[in-house]
Amino acid sequence: MEIYFAPLEGITGYLYRNAYHDFFDCGIRKYFTPFLAVSQNGLTKSREVEDISPANNQGMTVVPQLLGSRAGEMKGYFYRLRELGYEEINLNLGCPYQTVVSKKKGAGLLADTDFLREFLDEVFCVAPVKISIKTRIGMERAEEFGEILEIYNQYPLEELIVHPRVRADFYENHPNLEAFAHALEGSRAPVCYNGDIFTMEDYRMITERFPKVKRIMLGRGLLANPGLLSEILTGKKMEKDDFKAFHDRIYGDYRKIMQGDKNTLFKMKELWNYMQFMFGDREKCMKKIRKAKGAAEYESAVDMLFATCPFGWRRC
């Protein structure tokens, strides 16, 4: 089984990837970057350049992800990324947020199949690298996926990563496993499953139901429980001390590169939206973490959480 680490905007940047790789990586085949928002200005934002710099991603197989709907603008990104040594680029056709969808980007590309076909025609005319796609199964209804998959089958995709929800679901409701089964049987490209794997039992359910699956992408489950992959592969659960050391590494790295406590704490609070589920009876301590305005206040709240709250996964 090949395991991928999903991209999460604002969270799984290179600092997080490196910390995870050093502490917990026992078999991640590919790390996908948070999307690079394609623009006519090209790859110029320092934050994005740093995130995909080979110097910041050593020892890992990293796949940059692009979010856009104009192949002409993507062309420069393709060639720049190839110059940096990247052989595969992933296209985001799944982001559900309105600010993205309204511009016919992310899942918004799925709303107009004629536009989707024209977009992919242009992409495969100009792309000098392998192209994979991360997709949802439609905008409103799972029945939309049949036509969308027919379109994908017209192109030489490196692989198709399927999050079997429609855009209207956002991250609610259950993944539509019937739609994923259709993808697995009908896709000409290799198919990867993505969605709602938070425990070993979730992983086993997918692999037992779909024995043909050879690729699985983990995302929110790994953010909540960085030891999940090790637990799946070896049965060994993450220790609290290891989790604390992992947190301290990320926190320390953010403090080195970010200006002021406010920016660092904003990043850490985003991460705690996921990591909190490793603790029971956490509400009081989490309230202190969220309200912290400075480093000392934040560190005290985190120490209290680790010292007083029962440790172990609680499903979100």
LODREN-877298 format. One record per residue (C-alpha): z, x, y. Coordinates in steps of 0.2 Angstrom, whole numbers, plus 5000, padded with zeros to 4 digits. Layout:
N
<node Z="Z" X="X" Y="Y"/>
...
! end
This chain:
316
<node Z="5000" X="5000" Y="5000"/>
<node Z="4995" X="5006" Y="5017"/>
<node Z="5008" X="5002" Y="5031"/>
<node Z="5004" X="5001" Y="5049"/>
<node Z="5015" X="5000" Y="5064"/>
<node Z="5010" X="4986" Y="5076"/>
<node Z="5008" X="4988" Y="5095"/>
<node Z="5020" X="4979" Y="5106"/>
<node Z="5016" X="4980" Y="5125"/>
<node Z="5029" X="4990" Y="5135"/>
<node Z="5039" X="4995" Y="5119"/>
<node Z="5030" X="5005" Y="5106"/>
<node Z="5024" X="5019" Y="5118"/>
<node Z="5024" X="5037" Y="5113"/>
<node Z="5042" X="5040" Y="5116"/>
<node Z="5047" X="5026" Y="5104"/>
<node Z="5033" X="5031" Y="5091"/>
<node Z="5040" X="5049" Y="5091"/>
<node Z="5058" X="5044" Y="5089"/>
<node Z="5053" X="5032" Y="5075"/>
<node Z="5043" X="5045" Y="5066"/>
<node Z="5057" X="5058" Y="5067"/>
<node Z="5071" X="5046" Y="5061"/>
<node Z="5063" X="5033" Y="5050"/>
<node Z="5045" X="5036" Y="5045"/>
<node Z="5043" X="5036" Y="5026"/>
<node Z="5026" X="5031" Y="5025"/>
<node Z="5017" X="5024" Y="5041"/>
<node Z="4999" X="5026" Y="5039"/>
<node Z="4994" X="5021" Y="5056"/>
<node Z="5003" X="5018" Y="5073"/>
<node Z="4993" X="5007" Y="5085"/>
<node Z="4996" X="5009" Y="5103"/>
<node Z="5000" X="4995" Y="5115"/>
<node Z="4984" X="4989" Y="5122"/>
<node Z="4975" X="4999" Y="5136"/>
<node Z="4969" X="4986" Y="5148"/>
<node Z="4950" X="4990" Y="5151"/>
<node Z="4945" X="4991" Y="5169"/>
<node Z="4930" X="4997" Y="5178"/>
<node Z="4940" X="5011" Y="5185"/>
<node Z="4941" X="5019" Y="5167"/>
<node Z="4956" X="5028" Y="5159"/>
<node Z="4965" X="5034" Y="5175"/>
<node Z="4983" X="5027" Y="5174"/>
<node Z="4995" X="5041" Y="5171"/>
<node Z="5006" X="5030" Y="5160"/>
<node Z="4991" X="5026" Y="5148"/>
<node Z="4984" X="5044" Y="5148"/>
<node Z="5001" X="5050" Y="5143"/>
<node Z="5003" X="5037" Y="5129"/>
<node Z="4987" X="5042" Y="5121"/>
<node Z="4988" X="5061" Y="5124"/>
<node Z="4986" X="5070" Y="5108"/>
<node Z="5001" X="5082" Y="5114"/>
<node Z="5012" X="5066" Y="5114"/>
<node Z="5007" X="5060" Y="5096"/>
<node Z="5008" X="5075" Y="5085"/>
<node Z="5010" X="5073" Y="5066"/>
<node Z="5005" X="5054" Y="5067"/>
<node Z="4989" X="5045" Y="5064"/>
<node Z="4987" X="5035" Y="5080"/>
<node Z="4974" X="5021" Y="5084"/>
<node Z="4972" X="5017" Y="5102"/>
<node Z="4970" X="4998" Y="5106"/>
<node Z="4959" X="4991" Y="5119"/>
<node Z="4961" X="4974" Y="5128"/>
<node Z="4945" X="4969" Y="5137"/>
<node Z="4930" X="4958" Y="5137"/>
<node Z="4916" X="4968" Y="5145"/>
<node Z="4908" X="4981" Y="5133"/>
<node Z="4900" X="4990" Y="5147"/>
<node Z="4918" X="4994" Y="5154"/>
<node Z="4924" X="4999" Y="5137"/>
<node Z="4910" X="5012" Y="5134"/>
<node Z="4918" X="5025" Y="5145"/>
<node Z="4935" X="5022" Y="5135"/>
<node Z="4926" X="5024" Y="5119"/>
<node Z="4919" X="5041" Y="5124"/>
<node Z="4935" X="5047" Y="5132"/>
<node Z="4945" X="5043" Y="5117"/>
<node Z="4932" X="5051" Y="5106"/>
<node Z="4934" X="5067" Y="5116"/>
<node Z="4952" X="5067" Y="5113"/>
<node Z="4950" X="5066" Y="5095"/>
<node Z="4951" X="5048" Y="5091"/>
<node Z="4940" X="5042" Y="5077"/>
<node Z="4945" X="5023" Y="5077"/>
<node Z="4948" X="5011" Y="5091"/>
<node Z="4956" X="4994" Y="5089"/>
<node Z="4951" X="4979" Y="5099"/>
<node Z="4964" X="4966" Y="5103"/>
<node Z="4958" X="4949" Y="5100"/>
<node Z="4975" X="4941" Y="5098"/>
<node Z="4986" X="4943" Y="5113"/>
<node Z="4991" X="4925" Y="5117"/>
<node Z="4998" X="4926" Y="5135"/>
<node Z="4990" X="4915" Y="5148"/>
<node Z="4986" X="4929" Y="5161"/>
<node Z="4976" X="4938" Y="5147"/>
<node Z="4968" X="4922" Y="5139"/>
<node Z="4962" X="4915" Y="5156"/>
<node Z="4951" X="4930" Y="5158"/>
<node Z="4943" X="4928" Y="5141"/>
<node Z="4953" X="4943" Y="5134"/>
<node Z="4964" X="4944" Y="5119"/>
<node Z="4964" X="4928" Y="5110"/>
<node Z="4954" X="4921" Y="5124"/>
<node Z="4939" X="4929" Y="5116"/>
<node Z="4941" X="4917" Y="5102"/>
<node Z="4938" X="4901" Y="5113"/>
<node Z="4919" X="4904" Y="5115"/>
<node Z="4911" X="4910" Y="5100"/>
<node Z="4894" X="4913" Y="5108"/>
<node Z="4903" X="4924" Y="5121"/>
<node Z="4912" X="4933" Y="5106"/>
<node Z="4896" X="4936" Y="5098"/>
<node Z="4888" X="4943" Y="5113"/>
<node Z="4903" X="4954" Y="5117"/>
<node Z="4903" X="4962" Y="5099"/>
<node Z="4884" X="4964" Y="5100"/>
<node Z="4887" X="4975" Y="5115"/>
<node Z="4902" X="4984" Y="5108"/>
<node Z="4893" X="4990" Y="5092"/>
<node Z="4878" X="4995" Y="5102"/>
<node Z="4888" X="5007" Y="5113"/>
<node Z="4903" X="5012" Y="5102"/>
<node Z="4902" X="5030" Y="5096"/>
<node Z="4918" X="5028" Y="5085"/>
<node Z="4924" X="5016" Y="5071"/>
<node Z="4929" X="4999" Y="5077"/>
<node Z="4943" X="4988" Y="5070"/>
<node Z="4949" X="4971" Y="5076"/>
<node Z="4966" X="4964" Y="5077"/>
<node Z="4964" X="4945" Y="5078"/>
<node Z="4972" X="4928" Y="5078"/>
<node Z="4964" X="4914" Y="5068"/>
<node Z="4959" X="4903" Y="5083"/>
<node Z="4964" X="4896" Y="5099"/>
<node Z="4971" X="4878" Y="5094"/>
<node Z="4967" X="4875" Y="5076"/>
<node Z="4966" X="4885" Y="5060"/>
<node Z="4949" X="4877" Y="5056"/>
<node Z="4941" X="4888" Y="5070"/>
<node Z="4943" X="4903" Y="5059"/>
<node Z="4929" X="4900" Y="5048"/>
<node Z="4916" X="4902" Y="5062"/>
<node Z="4925" X="4917" Y="5069"/>
<node Z="4926" X="4926" Y="5052"/>
<node Z="4907" X="4923" Y="5050"/>
<node Z="4904" X="4932" Y="5067"/>
<node Z="4916" X="4946" Y="5062"/>
<node Z="4906" X="4948" Y="5046"/>
<node Z="4890" X="4952" Y="5055"/>
<node Z="4897" X="4969" Y="5061"/>
<node Z="4902" X="4985" Y="5052"/>
<node Z="4921" X="4983" Y="5056"/>
<node Z="4932" X="4997" Y="5050"/>
<node Z="4945" X="4984" Y="5045"/>
<node Z="4951" X="4967" Y="5051"/>
<node Z="4969" X="4965" Y="5055"/>
<node Z="4974" X="4946" Y="5054"/>
<node Z="4989" X="4938" Y="5062"/>
<node Z="4987" X="4921" Y="5054"/>
<node Z="4992" X="4910" Y="5069"/>
<node Z="4982" X="4902" Y="5082"/>
<node Z="4984" X="4906" Y="5101"/>
<node Z="4994" X="4890" Y="5104"/>
<node Z="5007" X="4895" Y="5091"/>
<node Z="5012" X="4911" Y="5101"/>
<node Z="5025" X="4917" Y="5089"/>
<node Z="5032" X="4900" Y="5084"/>
<node Z="5028" X="4890" Y="5068"/>
<node Z="5024" X="4899" Y="5052"/>
<node Z="5009" X="4910" Y="5048"/>
<node Z="4995" X="4900" Y="5041"/>
<node Z="4994" X="4909" Y="5024"/>
<node Z="4979" X="4898" Y="5018"/>
<node Z="4969" X="4905" Y="5033"/>
<node Z="4974" X="4922" Y="5028"/>
<node Z="4968" X="4919" Y="5010"/>
<node Z="4951" X="4914" Y="5017"/>
<node Z="4951" X="4930" Y="5027"/>
<node Z="4955" X="4940" Y="5012"/>
<node Z="4942" X="4932" Y="5001"/>
<node Z="4928" X="4930" Y="5014"/>
<node Z="4929" X="4946" Y="5025"/>
<node Z="4916" X="4960" Y="5022"/>
<node Z="4928" X="4972" Y="5030"/>
<node Z="4945" X="4977" Y="5022"/>
<node Z="4959" X="4965" Y="5028"/>
<node Z="4976" X="4969" Y="5034"/>
<node Z="4990" X="4956" Y="5034"/>
<node Z="5001" X="4955" Y="5050"/>
<node Z="5015" X="4942" Y="5054"/>
<node Z="5033" X="4938" Y="5051"/>
<node Z="5039" X="4952" Y="5039"/>
<node Z="5057" X="4954" Y="5043"/>
<node Z="5065" X="4958" Y="5026"/>
<node Z="5061" X="4965" Y="5009"/>
<node Z="5060" X="4947" Y="5003"/>
<node Z="5046" X="4943" Y="5016"/>
<node Z="5037" X="4958" Y="5011"/>
<node Z="5038" X="4954" Y="4992"/>
<node Z="5032" X="4936" Y="4996"/>
<node Z="5016" X="4942" Y="5004"/>
<node Z="5012" X="4955" Y="4991"/>
<node Z="5016" X="4944" Y="4977"/>
<node Z="5005" X="4930" Y="4984"/>
<node Z="4991" X="4941" Y="4989"/>
<node Z="4990" X="4955" Y="4976"/>
<node Z="4973" X="4961" Y="4983"/>
<node Z="4982" X="4965" Y="5000"/>
<node Z="4982" X="4984" Y="5002"/>
<node Z="4986" X="4985" Y="5020"/>
<node Z="5001" X="4977" Y="5029"/>
<node Z="5006" X="4979" Y="5047"/>
<node Z="5024" X="4978" Y="5052"/>
<node Z="5029" X="4974" Y="5070"/>
<node Z="5044" X="4964" Y="5076"/>
<node Z="5053" X="4967" Y="5060"/>
<node Z="5052" X="4986" Y="5062"/>
<node Z="5058" X="4984" Y="5080"/>
<node Z="5073" X="4974" Y="5075"/>
<node Z="5077" X="4984" Y="5059"/>
<node Z="5069" X="5002" Y="5060"/>
<node Z="5075" X="5005" Y="5042"/>
<node Z="5065" X="4991" Y="5035"/>
<node Z="5051" X="5001" Y="5028"/>
<node Z="5064" X="5013" Y="5019"/>
<node Z="5073" X="4997" Y="5012"/>
<node Z="5056" X="4990" Y="5006"/>
<node Z="5051" X="5006" Y="4998"/>
<node Z="5068" X="5013" Y="4991"/>
<node Z="5080" X="4999" Y="4992"/>
<node Z="5091" X="5009" Y="5004"/>
<node Z="5097" X="5000" Y="5019"/>
<node Z="5099" X="5009" Y="5036"/>
<node Z="5116" X="5015" Y="5041"/>
<node Z="5124" X="5011" Y="5057"/>
<node Z="5126" X="5029" Y="5062"/>
<node Z="5108" X="5032" Y="5060"/>
<node Z="5103" X="5017" Y="5070"/>
<node Z="5115" X="5023" Y="5084"/>
<node Z="5107" X="5041" Y="5084"/>
<node Z="5090" X="5033" Y="5085"/>
<node Z="5095" X="5022" Y="5100"/>
<node Z="5103" X="5037" Y="5108"/>
<node Z="5087" X="5047" Y="5106"/>
<node Z="5076" X="5034" Y="5114"/>
<node Z="5088" X="5031" Y="5128"/>
<node Z="5089" X="5050" Y="5131"/>
<node Z="5070" X="5052" Y="5131"/>
<node Z="5068" X="5037" Y="5144"/>
<node Z="5081" X="5045" Y="5155"/>
<node Z="5071" X="5061" Y="5155"/>
<node Z="5055" X="5054" Y="5161"/>
<node Z="5060" X="5038" Y="5171"/>
<node Z="5066" X="5038" Y="5189"/>
<node Z="5083" X="5030" Y="5191"/>
<node Z="5094" X="5020" Y="5179"/>
<node Z="5086" X="5003" Y="5184"/>
<node Z="5069" X="5008" Y="5176"/>
<node Z="5077" X="5016" Y="5160"/>
<node Z="5089" X="5001" Y="5158"/>
<node Z="5074" X="4989" Y="5159"/>
<node Z="5065" X="4997" Y="5145"/>
<node Z="5081" X="4998" Y="5134"/>
<node Z="5085" X="4979" Y="5137"/>
<node Z="5067" X="4975" Y="5132"/>
<node Z="5070" X="4984" Y="5115"/>
<node Z="5087" X="4976" Y="5113"/>
<node Z="5078" X="4959" Y="5113"/>
<node Z="5074" X="4965" Y="5095"/>
<node Z="5087" X="4977" Y="5090"/>
<node Z="5101" X="4964" Y="5093"/>
<node Z="5098" X="4956" Y="5077"/>
<node Z="5106" X="4970" Y="5067"/>
<node Z="5123" X="4964" Y="5073"/>
<node Z="5133" X="4949" Y="5070"/>
<node Z="5145" X="4941" Y="5083"/>
<node Z="5135" X="4950" Y="5096"/>
<node Z="5134" X="4938" Y="5111"/>
<node Z="5148" X="4945" Y="5121"/>
<node Z="5142" X="4963" Y="5119"/>
<node Z="5124" X="4958" Y="5122"/>
<node Z="5129" X="4949" Y="5138"/>
<node Z="5137" X="4965" Y="5144"/>
<node Z="5121" X="4975" Y="5140"/>
<node Z="5110" X="4963" Y="5149"/>
<node Z="5121" X="4963" Y="5164"/>
<node Z="5123" X="4982" Y="5165"/>
<node Z="5116" X="4989" Y="5181"/>
<node Z="5120" X="5008" Y="5179"/>
<node Z="5120" X="5021" Y="5165"/>
<node Z="5139" X="5021" Y="5162"/>
<node Z="5140" X="5002" Y="5161"/>
<node Z="5126" X="5001" Y="5149"/>
<node Z="5133" X="5015" Y="5138"/>
<node Z="5150" X="5007" Y="5137"/>
<node Z="5142" X="4990" Y="5132"/>
<node Z="5132" X="4999" Y="5119"/>
<node Z="5147" X="5008" Y="5112"/>
<node Z="5157" X="4992" Y="5111"/>
<node Z="5143" X="4983" Y="5101"/>
<node Z="5142" X="4997" Y="5088"/>
<node Z="5161" X="4998" Y="5087"/>
<node Z="5166" X="4980" Y="5086"/>
<node Z="5151" X="4970" Y="5079"/>
<node Z="5147" X="4968" Y="5061"/>
<node Z="5132" X="4978" Y="5056"/>
<node Z="5118" X="4971" Y="5046"/>
<node Z="5101" X="4961" Y="5048"/>
<node Z="5103" X="4943" Y="5054"/>
<node Z="5086" X="4934" Y="5054"/>
<node Z="5080" X="4930" Y="5072"/>
! end
